[in-house]
Every structure is written in structure tokens, then in C-alpha cells.
Amino acid sequence: MPGARRAPPTPCRLAAGSYTLEDILSELRKPGRDPRDKFVAPQFREEVRTLEDVQAGMVLEGVVTNVTKFGAFVDIGVHQDGLVHISELSNRFIKDPSEAVKTGQIVKVKVLTVDSKSKRIGLSMKALSASDPKPTPKKQAHLAPASLNDKLAALSVRWQTRT
């Protein structure tokens, strides 16, 4: 009957004993005893709600939803996840994307490309890294540049054959 009320669940209908139900209810009455880690949600930007709102060059916060062999998919608050290609995950060489990120991790990404037609978003984590992947060469402590004769003399001494 459409207007009839259902009976409240009983231990028989739940396939649990009355002692088990009493234990569950007594534990639920105790506040603040959740053993799970605190959930931290990413801070999605309010002005970015649709794919059309995403612009190249934006820096957004998101959560890694999937890690594949070719990169990681990141939810940035629109209805389409963006891809961080393996080459854009880190400044150093990584063989597997799971070396850099894991599912559920909150990350900051920079938007590289947005293709509304195919609904693809290209992201980068490497673009936000502060460290420079290429070390700068150390400057020589020469006060004056060496002359051509000085350079030739140094080379001749270096390449002399021993007899």
C-alpha cells in the first residue's frame, strides 16, 4: 500500500543480533571518537565552475583522482578532470607517475591548455616548481680574459706526449 508506514528495522531484518545493535548505538552516542584521518578538501576557486571559466595560465588547487602510466588526472572543480602528463609532474626524471603523486593528494597545478571542443585540460605541476632543473654554470674567477697565445700554451702543455 502506498500510504502504509514501514515497520522500523528489527534485528531479524538487519541480520544482526540485538547485542551488536546495542554496541553500535552506544558507540555512535560518543562524539569525537572517529579514528579516521581528518579530511582536508581542496580550495576550489569560486569563479571557476565550468570548463569555459578555465583559462591558460591559471594556478588552481585540485585533488588527484587517478594515476596512470602516462600521468595523473586532477579534479580542479569543473566537471572535467585535467591531465598532468608524466613530463609535467616533476623537474626530475620519473619513470612512474606514482613516484610524484598519489590518488587523493591535494596539489597545485598550472593550466597549460584548455580545449573546450574535445573537453580536455592540460595541466602542469612542474611549471610551479621553484627549483631550477638546470644548474647554472659557475663563473670563472678570471680577472682578465686570457689571450689566444695563453690558451694555446695551456693546451700544448696538456696534450704533450710523454717519452
NUZA-389854 format. One record per residue (C-alpha): residue number from 1; residue in one letter; x, y, z. Coordinates in nm, 2 decimals, padded with zeros to 4 digits. Example, Ala and Ser with C-alpha at 12.3 -4.5 7.8 and 13.67 -1.06 7.14 Angstrom:
2
(r 1,A,(01.23,-00.45,00.78))
(r 2,S,(01.37,-00.11,00.71))
END
This chain:
163
(r 1,M,(00.00,00.00,00.00))
(r 2,P,(00.14,00.34,-00.09))
(r 3,G,(00.03,00.52,00.23))
(r 4,A,(00.13,00.25,00.47))
(r 5,R,(00.43,00.30,00.71))
(r 6,R,(00.70,00.05,00.72))
(r 7,A,(00.80,-00.11,01.04))
(r 8,P,(01.12,00.01,01.20))
(r 9,P,(01.42,-00.22,01.13))
(r 10,T,(01.44,-00.51,01.37))
(r 11,P,(01.74,-00.72,01.45))
(r 12,C,(01.59,-01.00,01.24))
(r 13,R,(01.55,-00.78,00.93))
(r 14,L,(01.90,-00.64,00.96))
(r 15,A,(02.06,-00.99,01.01))
(r 16,A,(02.23,-00.85,01.32))
(r 17,G,(02.19,-00.95,01.68))
(r 18,S,(02.05,-00.73,01.95))
(r 19,Y,(02.38,-00.71,02.13))
(r 20,T,(02.55,-00.60,01.81))
(r 21,L,(02.30,-00.33,01.76))
(r 22,E,(02.33,-00.21,02.12))
(r 23,D,(02.71,-00.19,02.08))
(r 24,I,(02.67,00.01,01.76))
(r 25,L,(02.42,00.25,01.91))
(r 26,S,(02.63,00.31,02.22))
(r 27,E,(02.94,00.39,02.01))
(r 28,L,(02.75,00.63,01.79))
(r 29,R,(02.64,00.82,02.10))
(r 30,K,(03.01,00.90,02.18))
(r 31,P,(03.11,01.22,01.99))
(r 32,G,(03.46,01.28,01.86))
(r 33,R,(03.57,00.92,01.85))
(r 34,D,(03.62,00.89,01.48))
(r 35,P,(03.95,00.70,01.41))
(r 36,R,(03.97,00.82,01.05))
(r 37,D,(04.22,01.10,00.95))
(r 38,K,(04.07,01.44,00.92))
(r 39,F,(03.95,01.51,00.57))
(r 40,V,(04.10,01.82,00.41))
(r 41,A,(03.92,01.94,00.10))
(r 42,P,(04.10,02.13,-00.18))
(r 43,Q,(04.02,02.50,-00.20))
(r 44,F,(03.84,02.53,-00.54))
(r 45,R,(03.82,02.88,-00.68))
(r 46,E,(03.47,03.02,-00.67))
(r 47,E,(03.49,03.18,-01.01))
(r 48,V,(03.59,02.86,-01.18))
(r 49,R,(03.28,02.64,-01.21))
(r 50,T,(03.27,02.53,-01.58))
(r 51,L,(03.52,02.44,-01.85))
(r 52,E,(03.46,02.78,-02.01))
(r 53,D,(03.58,02.95,-01.69))
(r 54,V,(03.92,02.78,-01.71))
(r 55,Q,(04.20,02.99,-01.87))
(r 56,A,(04.55,02.90,-01.97))
(r 57,G,(04.80,03.03,-01.71))
(r 58,M,(04.57,03.00,-01.41))
(r 59,V,(04.71,02.84,-01.10))
(r 60,L,(04.45,02.62,-00.93))
(r 61,E,(04.43,02.37,-00.65))
(r 62,G,(04.29,02.03,-00.71))
(r 63,V,(04.29,01.67,-00.59))
(r 64,V,(04.45,01.38,-00.78))
(r 65,T,(04.17,01.14,-00.89))
(r 66,N,(04.36,00.88,-01.09))
(r 67,V,(04.72,00.79,-01.16))
(r 68,T,(04.80,00.62,-01.48))
(r 69,K,(05.12,00.52,-01.67))
(r 70,F,(05.12,00.84,-01.87))
(r 71,G,(05.03,01.09,-01.60))
(r 72,A,(04.78,01.19,-01.33))
(r 73,F,(04.42,01.32,-01.36))
(r 74,V,(04.34,01.61,-01.13))
(r 75,D,(03.99,01.74,-01.03))
(r 76,I,(04.01,02.12,-01.03))
(r 77,G,(03.65,02.19,-00.95))
(r 78,V,(03.49,02.17,-01.30))
(r 79,H,(03.31,01.87,-01.44))
(r 80,Q,(03.61,01.76,-01.64))
(r 81,D,(03.94,01.64,-01.48))
(r 82,G,(04.26,01.78,-01.62))
(r 83,L,(04.56,01.57,-01.71))
(r 84,V,(04.91,01.64,-01.58))
(r 85,H,(05.13,01.45,-01.82))
(r 86,I,(05.42,01.25,-01.68))
(r 87,S,(05.67,01.50,-01.83))
(r 88,E,(05.49,01.78,-01.64))
(r 89,L,(05.48,01.62,-01.29))
(r 90,S,(05.83,01.69,-01.18))
(r 91,N,(06.16,01.87,-01.27))
(r 92,R,(06.34,01.54,-01.23))
(r 93,F,(06.30,01.23,-01.45))
(r 94,I,(06.04,00.99,-01.31))
(r 95,K,(05.97,00.65,-01.46))
(r 96,D,(05.63,00.61,-01.30))
(r 97,P,(05.38,00.89,-01.21))
(r 98,S,(05.32,00.73,-00.87))
(r 99,E,(05.67,00.84,-00.77))
(r 100,A,(05.54,01.20,-00.77))
(r 101,V,(05.17,01.19,-00.68))
(r 102,K,(04.91,00.95,-00.53))
(r 103,T,(04.54,00.93,-00.55))
(r 104,G,(04.37,01.17,-00.31))
(r 105,Q,(04.66,01.41,-00.28))
(r 106,I,(04.59,01.78,-00.29))
(r 107,V,(04.81,01.96,-00.55))
(r 108,K,(04.86,02.30,-00.71))
(r 109,V,(04.86,02.30,-01.08))
(r 110,K,(04.91,02.55,-01.36))
(r 111,V,(04.67,02.53,-01.66))
(r 112,L,(04.87,02.49,-01.98))
(r 113,T,(04.59,02.43,-02.24))
(r 114,V,(04.21,02.42,-02.25))
(r 115,D,(04.03,02.26,-02.54))
(r 116,S,(03.66,02.32,-02.50))
(r 117,K,(03.57,02.13,-02.82))
(r 118,S,(03.73,01.80,-02.70))
(r 119,K,(03.68,01.88,-02.33))
(r 120,R,(04.05,01.85,-02.24))
(r 121,I,(04.25,02.04,-01.99))
(r 122,G,(04.63,02.02,-01.99))
(r 123,L,(04.79,02.09,-01.65))
(r 124,S,(05.14,02.12,-01.51))
(r 125,M,(05.29,02.08,-01.17))
(r 126,K,(05.65,02.13,-01.30))
(r 127,A,(05.57,02.49,-01.40))
(r 128,L,(05.51,02.58,-01.04))
(r 129,S,(05.83,02.42,-00.90))
(r 130,A,(06.07,02.68,-00.75))
(r 131,S,(06.38,02.47,-00.82))
(r 132,D,(06.56,02.52,-01.15))
(r 133,P,(06.62,02.18,-01.32))
(r 134,K,(06.94,02.30,-01.49))
(r 135,P,(07.21,02.42,-01.26))
(r 136,T,(07.37,02.74,-01.35))
(r 137,P,(07.74,02.72,-01.45))
(r 138,K,(07.99,02.86,-01.21))
(r 139,K,(08.16,03.17,-01.33))
(r 140,Q,(08.54,03.16,-01.37))
(r 141,A,(08.74,03.38,-01.14))
(r 142,H,(08.94,03.53,-01.42))
(r 143,L,(09.00,03.89,-01.39))
(r 144,A,(09.11,03.95,-01.75))
(r 145,P,(09.03,03.72,-02.05))
(r 146,A,(09.32,03.50,-02.15))
(r 147,S,(09.49,03.58,-02.48))
(r 148,L,(09.50,03.33,-02.76))
(r 149,N,(09.87,03.26,-02.70))
(r 150,D,(09.80,03.18,-02.34))
(r 151,K,(09.52,02.93,-02.43))
(r 152,L,(09.74,02.76,-02.69))
(r 153,A,(10.02,02.73,-02.44))
(r 154,A,(09.79,02.57,-02.19))
(r 155,L,(09.66,02.32,-02.45))
(r 156,S,(10.01,02.23,-02.56))
(r 157,V,(10.12,02.15,-02.21))
(r 158,R,(09.80,01.95,-02.15))
(r 159,W,(09.84,01.74,-02.47))
(r 160,Q,(10.21,01.68,-02.45))
(r 161,T,(10.31,01.32,-02.50))
(r 162,R,(10.54,01.16,-02.25))
(r 163,T,(10.86,01.00,-02.39))
END
